[in-house]
Amino acid sequence: MEQKRVEKVLELKHITKRFGNFVANDDVSLTVRRGEIHALLGENGAGKSTLMNVVFGMYQPEEGSISVYENETKIENPNHAIHLGIGMVHQHFKLIENFTVTENIIIGMEPKNGIRLNMKAAVKEVRNISEKYGLKVDPNSKIEDLPVGMQQKVEILKCLYRGANLLIFDEPTAVLTPDEIGELLQVMQTLVAEGKSIILITHKLNEIMKVANKCTVIRKGKYISTVDIKNSNKEELAEMMIGKNISREINKQAYDPKQKVLEIKNLTMLSPSKKKLLNNINLSVAAGEVVGIAGVDGNGQMELAEAIVKMRDFQEGDILINGVSQKDKSTREIYESGVSYVPADRHKHGLVLDNDIAENLILIEYYKEKYNQGIKLNKTLMYEEARAAMKNYDVRAENERTIVRGMSGGNQQKVILSREIGRDPELLIIVQPTRGLDIGAIDFIHRQVIRLRDKGVAVLLISFELEEILTLSDRIDIIFDGQIVGQTKPNETNDRELGLMMAGKGSGDE
C-alpha cells in the first residue's frame, strides 16, 4: 500500500509578538502535520491565544516566519487565513444573535441564484455538513435561542463551510457537559481521519491524553517543548506547563454549616412567551457551605443566578438573604447586602472591556466615598489597590492600566474574581468560575472558594464541570428543565449518576 506523504500543514519558526514592552510570544516554533491533533498547552497569559491569532492573521508578528503547506507566507488578515484553509473557533463566539444558524454560517459567502440569495441551497448545505460530522444543529434555529454548547457547533460549521483544512479550537470544551465533550472529541477524530488537522488549545490534560497526537507547551510566552502524547503523561505535561509539581488535593475544614444566608422559595420565572424557565425552585445555602448546582447548559442555571441578583424578574416565589426578602430590592441594594456575583459571561456582565484593570476592579463600588471624590475618582488609591490585586491573584498583564479587552480569557476571569472575592461577601454566587483557566489557575480559584467557605461565607456554585462540582461542593442540587430534580452529596454519588440526573434520567424516572 502506497504511504501518504506527511505534509507540514503549518510551520511556525521563531515567532515573536510584542504589545508595547510586553512580550506575548518569545521565539516560539511549532509544526502541525496533516491528519494530526496538535495540542497547545500553557497557563493563562502564556501566549497561546496570541500565537493562534498570529496564525489566523489577527496579529502580525514582529519576528519569525509562517509556512502553510510548506510555502512561506505572510497572513495579512483573517480573510487571508480562511483563503489559505485555516479556520478558528474562538473561545468567545463571534455570532450574530438575532440571525439564524444558516445566516451566521454563510455570511460573506452566500450562495446566489443570479443576484438573489439562494437560502434553500444554503440551508441544505449546512444540514449536509452538520450531518456529515455529527454536529446535529438545526439550520433554521436562531442563535439567541441556542445554548452555548450548540452555538459552539455553529462556529465549527462556519469553519467547515468555508473549507478549512486546519481548524484551531480555543478552549472548545470549557462550556460543554461530559456527553457533549465526548461528542466533540469524536467530531475532532472524524475530521482528522478525513485528513484535516487540528490545533487544540486546552487546559484539560485528560482531553490531550485522549485525542492529541502531539503537544507543544509554552510558558510565559516562551517555547518549552513538543512531545509525542504516546510517550508522555499528565504529570509531565502539567509540570512543563507550570514549571513545578502541583497538588490537586484541597484541604477543607469539617463541614459545619451555620445559619441560612440564602433561601429560595417556590421560585418560578416565565419567558415572554410564558414558558417556565424556572419551575418552583426551592433551595438554601448556609454560611460555611458550598452548594453546587449541576446541570446541562440551558436548563435554568443562568436564570437562577440572575434572579438572585435581580438582573431578571421572577413571577412567583421569593428570595431571602439573611431572612430578608429581596423581591423589591435593586441590584445595587442586593450587592450592598453582602452578595458578590461572578457571572458566566465575563464579557457581557463581568467587565467593561475598553476600561483598564483598575477601573474594572471598582465597577461595583465606584460610587462609594473611598473612591468617589465629588466629580473625580481617587485614582491613586484605585491603581494602588489594582497593583495589589494583580499580585494576589496572579493577573498577568503589563500593568494595572492595561485595557482588559486585550487580555487572555483566564486573566480577565481573575480580574472579576479578585473584585468579587475582595468585597468580603456573605454570599458568593459563582458561575463557571474556571472556564478557560489552566490547571494552576483552577487550583488557585478552588482554594479561594474553599477559603471563603471555611471563613463562613455561603457559596452557590454553578458549573458545567462535574469534577469541579464534586471537588468543591458540600451539597449538590441537580437542575433539569428549570426544576430541581434531585439532591445529593459528593461522597454519595459519581459523575455517571450525576450525568444521568442532569439529562433528566435520575432515580425514580421512567
C-alpha positions in Angstrom: 0.0 0.0 0.0 1.4 3.4 -1.0 2.2 5.5 2.0 0.8 9.1 2.1 3.4 11.9 2.1 3.4 13.5 5.6 2.7 17.2 4.9 3.6 20.1 7.1 0.2 21.9 7.1 1.6 24.7 9.3 5.1 25.6 10.4 5.9 28.5 12.7 9.6 29.4 13.1 10.8 31.7 15.9 7.6 33.7 16.2 7.9 36.8 18.5 4.9 39.0 19.2 5.1 42.1 21.4 2.5 44.6 22.7 4.5 47.6 23.7 7.1 46.3 26.2 5.1 43.2 26.9 6.4 40.1 25.0 3.4 37.8 24.5 5.2 35.2 22.3 9.0 34.9 22.6 10.7 32.9 19.9 8.0 30.2 19.6 8.2 27.4 16.9 5.8 24.5 16.1 4.9 22.3 13.3 1.4 20.8 12.6 1.2 17.9 10.2 -1.7 16.7 8.0 -4.2 14.5 9.9 -3.0 15.2 13.4 -4.4 16.8 16.5 -1.7 19.1 18.0 -2.5 20.4 21.5 -1.2 23.8 22.6 -0.8 23.8 26.4 0.1 26.7 28.7 -1.1 28.8 31.7 -3.3 31.9 31.4 -1.3 34.6 29.7 1.3 32.1 28.4 0.5 33.4 24.9 -1.5 30.5 23.4 -4.4 32.6 22.0 -2.0 35.3 20.9 0.1 32.8 18.9 -3.1 31.4 17.3 -4.3 34.9 16.5 -1.0 35.4 14.7 -1.7 32.2 12.7 -5.3 33.5 11.9 -4.0 36.9 10.7 -5.4 38.9 13.5 -1.9 40.0 14.6 1.3 40.4 12.7 4.5 39.0 14.4 7.5 41.3 14.9 9.8 38.4 14.2 9.7 34.9 12.7 8.1 33.2 9.7 4.9 31.2 8.9 4.7 28.5 6.3 1.3 27.0 5.2 1.7 23.7 3.2 5.4 24.3 3.1 5.0 27.7 1.4 6.3 30.7 3.5 3.6 33.3 3.6 2.6 36.5 5.5 -1.0 36.0 6.7 -2.4 39.5 6.3 -5.8 39.1 8.0 -8.5 36.5 8.9 -9.9 36.5 5.4 -6.5 35.6 4.0 -6.2 32.9 6.7 -9.6 31.5 5.6 -8.4 31.6 1.9 -5.4 29.5 3.0 -7.7 26.9 4.6 -7.3 28.0 8.2 -10.4 28.2 10.5 -10.6 29.3 14.1 -13.3 28.5 16.7 -12.8 31.3 19.2 -13.3 30.9 23.0 -15.8 33.8 22.9 -18.0 33.1 19.9 -18.4 35.6 17.1 -22.0 35.0 16.2 -24.9 37.4 15.4 -27.6 36.5 18.0 -30.7 37.5 16.0 -29.5 35.7 12.9 -30.3 32.0 12.2 -27.7 29.3 12.2 -27.5 29.3 8.4 -27.3 33.1 8.1 -24.3 33.1 10.5 -22.6 30.3 8.7 -22.9 31.7 5.1 -22.3 35.4 5.9 -19.8 36.7 3.4 -20.0 33.5 1.3 -23.7 33.4 0.4 -24.8 31.1 -2.4 -26.6 33.0 -5.2 -29.2 32.4 -7.9 -28.1 35.1 -10.3 -28.1 38.1 -8.0 -30.5 36.6 -5.5 -29.6 34.8 -2.3 -30.3 31.1 -2.6 -31.3 30.4 1.0 -32.7 27.0 0.2 -29.4 25.8 -1.1 -27.6 27.3 1.9 -29.8 25.5 4.4 -29.3 22.2 2.5 -25.5 22.6 2.5 -25.4 23.5 6.2 -27.6 20.5 7.0 -25.4 18.2 4.9 -22.2 19.4 6.7 -23.9 19.2 10.1 -25.0 15.6 9.5 -21.6 14.5 7.9 -19.7 15.5 11.1 -22.4 14.5 13.6 -22.9 18.1 14.8 -26.7 17.9 15.0 -27.6 21.6 14.5 -30.9 22.9 13.1 -30.0 25.2 10.3 -33.1 27.4 10.9 -32.7 28.0 14.6 -31.9 31.5 15.8 -28.5 31.8 17.7 -30.2 33.6 20.6 -32.4 30.5 21.2 -29.4 28.1 21.3 -27.5 27.1 24.4 -23.7 27.8 24.5 -22.7 24.3 23.6 -24.9 24.4 20.4 -23.5 27.8 19.5 -20.0 26.4 19.5 -21.1 23.8 17.0 -22.3 26.6 14.7 -18.8 28.1 14.9 -17.3 24.8 13.9 -19.8 24.5 11.0 -18.8 28.0 9.9 -15.2 26.9 9.5 -16.1 23.7 7.6 -18.4 25.6 5.3 -15.5 27.9 4.4 -13.4 24.9 3.5 -11.0 24.9 6.5 -8.3 22.1 6.4 -6.6 23.4 9.6 -9.0 24.1 12.5 -7.9 26.0 15.6 -10.1 25.2 18.7 -9.6 27.7 21.5 -10.7 26.1 24.8 -13.5 24.2 23.0 -14.9 22.1 25.9 -15.0 24.8 28.5 -18.8 25.1 28.5 -19.7 21.5 27.5 -21.2 18.7 29.5 -19.4 15.3 29.7 -21.6 13.9 26.9 -21.1 16.9 24.7 -17.3 16.7 25.3 -17.4 13.1 24.2 -19.3 14.1 21.0 -16.9 17.0 20.2 -13.8 14.8 20.7 -15.4 12.3 18.3 -16.1 15.1 15.8 -12.4 16.0 16.0 -11.3 12.4 15.3 -13.7 12.3 12.3 -12.1 15.5 11.0 -8.5 14.3 11.2 -9.5 10.9 9.8 -10.5 12.8 6.7 -7.1 14.4 6.5 -7.9 17.7 8.3 -5.6 19.0 11.0 -6.5 20.5 14.4 -4.7 22.7 16.9 -6.4 22.2 20.2 -5.8 24.9 22.9 -6.9 23.4 26.1 -6.1 23.2 29.8 -7.7 19.8 30.2 -4.9 17.2 30.4 -7.4 14.3 30.1 -8.6 15.6 26.7 -5.0 16.0 25.5 -4.2 12.4 26.5 -7.3 11.1 24.9 -7.2 12.7 21.4 -4.0 14.6 20.8 -1.1 13.2 18.8 1.4 15.9 19.8 1.5 18.6 22.4 3.5 21.9 22.4 4.0 23.5 25.8 4.6 27.3 26.2 5.3 29.0 29.4 5.3 32.8 29.9 5.4 33.3 26.2 8.4 31.0 25.6 8.5 27.6 23.8 9.2 24.8 26.3 8.9 21.6 24.4 6.9 19.5 21.9 6.2 15.9 23.0 4.6 12.8 21.4 1.5 12.1 23.6 2.0 8.3 23.4 5.4 8.8 25.1 4.1 11.3 27.8 1.7 11.5 30.7 -0.4 14.1 32.5 2.1 14.7 35.3 4.9 15.5 32.9 2.7 17.9 30.9 1.5 19.7 34.0 5.0 20.1 35.3 6.2 21.5 31.9 3.3 23.9 31.8 3.7 25.5 35.3 7.3 24.7 36.0 6.6 22.8 39.2 4.6 20.0 40.7 1.1 20.8 41.8 -1.1 19.0 44.3 -4.8 18.8 43.4 -5.8 17.8 46.9 -7.8 20.6 48.6 -8.0 20.5 52.4 -11.4 21.6 53.8 -12.4 22.2 57.4 -15.0 19.8 58.6 -18.4 20.5 57.2 -20.2 22.6 59.8 -22.9 24.8 58.2 -24.3 27.7 60.3 -27.3 29.9 59.7 -29.1 30.0 56.3 -27.8 33.0 54.3 -29.7 32.3 51.0 -33.2 30.9 50.9 -35.1 30.4 47.6 -38.8 29.6 48.0 -41.1 28.4 45.2 -39.3 30.5 42.6 -41.0 30.5 39.2 -39.8 32.5 36.2 -41.6 32.8 32.9 -40.2 33.7 29.5 -42.1 36.4 27.4 -43.9 33.5 25.7 -45.0 32.2 29.2 -42.7 29.2 29.1 -41.4 28.2 32.6 -37.7 29.0 32.7 -37.7 28.2 36.4 -40.4 26.0 37.9 -41.0 26.1 41.7 -37.3 26.1 42.7 -36.6 25.6 46.4 -33.0 25.7 47.8 -30.9 27.2 50.5 -27.3 27.9 51.2 -25.9 28.2 54.7 -22.9 30.1 56.0 -19.9 27.9 55.7 -21.1 25.6 52.9 -20.7 25.3 49.1 -23.9 24.2 47.4 -23.2 23.1 43.8 -25.8 23.3 41.0 -25.2 20.6 38.5 -26.9 20.7 35.1 -26.6 20.8 31.4 -26.2 24.3 30.0 -29.6 25.9 29.2 -31.7 24.3 32.0 -32.3 27.4 34.1 -28.9 27.9 35.9 -28.2 31.3 34.4 -31.8 32.5 35.1 -31.5 31.3 38.7 -28.2 33.2 39.2 -29.6 36.4 37.6 -32.8 36.2 39.6 -30.9 36.2 42.8 -29.0 39.5 41.9 -32.1 41.0 40.3 -30.8 41.0 36.7 -34.0 39.2 35.8 -37.5 39.5 37.3 -39.4 36.4 38.5 -43.2 35.9 38.6 -43.7 33.7 41.7 -42.0 32.8 45.0 -39.3 34.8 46.9 -35.6 35.0 47.5 -34.4 35.8 51.0 -30.9 36.9 52.1 -30.3 36.6 55.8 -34.1 36.2 56.2 -34.9 39.5 54.3 -37.0 39.3 51.1 -35.1 40.7 48.1 -38.3 40.9 45.9 -38.4 44.7 45.9 -34.6 45.4 46.1 -32.4 46.7 43.3 -29.3 45.0 42.1 -27.2 47.6 43.9 -29.1 47.1 47.2 -28.6 43.3 46.8 -24.8 43.8 46.3 -24.8 46.1 49.4 -26.5 43.4 51.5 -23.3 41.3 51.2 -23.7 39.5 47.9 -20.9 39.0 45.3 -21.6 37.6 41.8 -19.2 36.1 39.3 -21.2 35.8 36.1 -20.9 33.1 33.4 -20.4 35.7 30.6 -17.4 37.8 31.7 -17.7 40.0 28.6 -21.4 40.8 28.8 -21.9 41.0 32.5 -18.5 41.0 34.2 -16.2 43.6 32.6 -16.2 46.8 30.7 -13.8 45.6 28.1 -12.4 49.0 27.0 -11.6 50.1 30.5 -8.4 49.2 32.3 -7.8 46.7 35.1 -8.1 49.3 37.9 -11.4 50.7 36.6 -12.9 47.2 36.3 -11.9 46.4 39.9 -14.0 49.2 41.2 -17.1 48.7 39.0 -19.3 47.6 41.8 -18.2 50.2 44.4 -17.0 53.2 42.3 -19.8 55.4 43.9 -18.6 54.9 47.5 -16.8 57.6 49.4 -13.5 55.8 49.4 -13.2 56.1 45.6 -15.6 59.0 44.8 -14.1 62.5 45.3 -17.0 64.5 44.1 -16.5 64.9 40.4 -13.5 62.7 40.1 -12.2 59.3 41.3 -9.4 58.7 43.8 -7.1 57.3 41.1 -4.1 57.0 43.4 -6.0 54.5 45.6 -7.6 52.7 42.6 -4.2 52.0 41.0 -2.6 51.1 44.2 -5.3 48.5 45.1 -5.2 47.2 41.5 -1.4 46.5 41.8 -2.0 44.6 45.0 -5.0 42.6 43.4 -2.9 41.7 40.4 -0.1 40.4 42.7 -2.6 38.4 44.9 -4.5 36.9 42.0 -1.5 36.4 39.6 -3.2 38.6 37.0 -0.7 38.7 34.1 -0.6 41.9 32.2 1.8 44.7 31.5 0.5 46.8 34.4 -2.7 47.9 36.2 -3.5 50.4 33.3 -3.8 47.5 30.8 -7.1 47.6 28.9 -8.9 44.3 29.7 -10.1 43.6 26.1 -6.6 42.7 25.1 -6.0 40.2 28.0 -6.4 36.5 27.9 -9.7 35.0 29.0 -8.2 33.5 32.1 -6.7 36.8 33.2 -10.0 38.5 32.6 -11.6 36.0 34.9 -9.0 36.6 37.6 -9.8 40.3 37.5 -13.5 39.6 38.1 -12.7 37.0 40.9 -10.3 39.4 42.7 -13.0 42.1 42.6 -15.9 39.9 43.8 -13.9 37.9 46.5 -12.2 41.1 47.6 -15.6 42.6 48.5 -15.6 40.3 51.6 -19.1 38.9 50.8 -21.5 36.9 53.0 -22.9 35.2 49.9 -20.9 34.4 46.8 -22.7 33.3 43.6 -20.1 32.0 41.3 -21.0 30.7 37.8 -18.5 28.8 35.6 -15.6 30.1 37.8 -12.8 28.3 35.9 -14.0 28.4 32.3 -10.9 28.7 30.2 -8.4 28.6 33.1 -5.3 26.5 33.3 -4.6 23.8 35.9 -2.6 26.3 38.1 -5.3 29.0 38.0 -8.1 26.4 38.6 -6.3 25.2 41.7 -5.8 28.8 42.9 -9.5 29.6 42.3 -10.7 26.4 44.0 -8.6 27.2 47.1 -10.1 30.7 47.2 -13.6 29.3 47.2 -12.8 26.8 50.0 -11.0 29.6 51.9 -14.2 31.6 51.8 -16.4 28.6 52.8 -14.1 27.9 55.7 -14.3 31.5 56.7 -18.1 31.2 57.0 -19.2 32.5 53.6 -22.2 30.9 51.8 -21.2 29.9 48.3 -23.6 29.0 45.5 -21.5 27.3 42.8 -23.0 26.8 39.3 -20.7 24.9 37.0 -20.9 22.5 34.0 -17.6 20.9 35.2 -18.7 17.8 37.1 -15.2 17.4 38.6 -15.4 21.0 39.9 -18.9 20.3 41.4 -17.7 17.1 43.1 -14.5 18.7 44.4 -15.9 21.9 45.9 -19.5 21.2 46.9 -20.8 20.1 50.3 -24.2 19.5 48.8 -25.3 19.2 45.2 -28.7 20.2 43.7 -29.4 18.9 40.2 -31.3 21.1 37.8 -33.2 19.9 34.7 -35.7 21.8 32.6 -35.9 24.6 35.2 -36.6 22.3 38.1 -34.5 20.8 40.9 -34.8 17.1 40.2 -32.5 15.8 42.9 -30.2 16.4 45.8 -27.1 14.5 46.8 -23.6 14.9 48.3 -20.2 14.3 46.6 -19.4 11.3 48.7 -22.8 9.7 47.9 -22.6 10.0 44.0 -20.3 9.9 41.0 -20.1 11.7 37.6 -22.1 9.0 35.8 -25.0 9.2 38.2 -24.9 13.0 38.2 -24.7 13.0 34.4 -27.9 10.8 34.2 -29.8 13.1 36.6 -28.6 16.2 34.6 -30.1 14.6 31.5 -33.4 14.1 33.3 -32.9 10.4 33.8 -32.3 10.3 37.5 -33.6 7.8 40.0 -37.3 7.5 40.0 -37.6 8.4 36.3 -39.0 6.1 33.8 
